[in-house]
């Protein structure tokens, strides 16, 4: 801190010194002009007469004074030019500082500081005309994954390329700003009676932005999601507001587009704000509910279709929310993944499921679904093994289910984790098979123990035709690779009958009952005599018993 104060004093002293020198130079120049006028008025006629009329030579002192005045005038002129040059340099530096403050250095777009004011100025300039402003929020899909898999240099290149493509798609009077790590906001004027022109612009923008990007012999395809909001008039009885309000609504619409599948766009509608508010309430509920123990495991039966025997259970997550009641995982799992709490949530559920399964018949297995987000954690295998050691649960009774889509995110990481788990005796199942376009080489290179046919294919068995042919093909593939097959989503006797004719399969679905909590599952097992029999403790020996033994001996 002392050094900073000293430097600041030196800087101030330097500025004062420069100002003093400038004032001195200006005073000298003015004095030189006055002296030159005073002495030159007397001396110059004498010099002219001496040169042309042969008069007497001028006084030497006066001549020297004139020469000195001329030198001082030259000095003053040079100093004036130097000052002018310094002013130009200072002006250029200030302009450069202003640009750095208002421009994003990576993409050369406006930044968060300058973008909204520019959009607001555009909006105000259109007041009283038949034009409105369309604000577009553009967000790159899965940008973190691009960074993690390809490095930040590739990520920077993707951002600058996307910015250039968006800029090229906008009209000349459009505005582009980067307001976040992978978020851009655009604004364009349009005729309120021709909103379809904005739709066409956004469709073209998405197409350009989604084209492959090549850098350092790598190719990346980055998709974008776009949300739009427009100025002018009222929306749901509320004024459209200023630039910040438009950006906020466009951001809500962009989030809505992401939830609907990404690489698409939506215009803002009032109900989207209500959905986002509800989503934020769910997020807050999840954050509170995990440490409060509101998330509990439920268990779905897995049956041998040939014998009808119960072989194990699949653990499914349920949220027993005090506010919303029993919440389905289809609602809270995606949110937990987005806010990076799925790992903590899953570990708590697995710990409880292992404790519950310890009371079951030793022949029953426990299947657990793993999120693709967890497979990005290099320590996932170690965390799971720690839970097994902590609970004392046999690894051979545990089956981990990973979805087929995981194989396309990071094959190397998945192979490492799967191999680590297999080496400890844990079995690995490929879930939702048929939905992720995995190749035969991937199935052969990864040591899977089971294939699970996605429920969407199983449900089509009741209609016959292509549905049955596809399921038969998957079963045949499993036999060829020596992989047992489980069919999910069995809900009718007709579907069950068709599956039973395809060979040795396991199955699960609502035909056998809905998922149940731990207590109900334990009661079911007790009724089936599938709980370990705990030996009865020996009765306490009384004094009379000991006396009878002595007499008998």
DASULJO-V452555 format. One line per field, one symbol per residue. ss: DSSP state (2 for helix, 1 for strand, 0 for the rest). A space follows every 50 residues. Layout:
ss->???
This chain:
ss->02222222222222222222222222222222222222222222222222 22000000022222222222222222222222222222222222222222 22100000010222222222222220000011111111110022222222 02222222222222222220000011110000111111111000022222 22222222200011100111000111111100011001100022222222 22222222200000111002222222222222222222222200111111 11110000011111111111100011102222222222000222222222 22222220010000111111000222000222222222222000222111 11122222002222222222222000111111100000022222200001 11102222222220022222222222222200011110000022222222 00000110022200010222222222200010000000000022222222 220
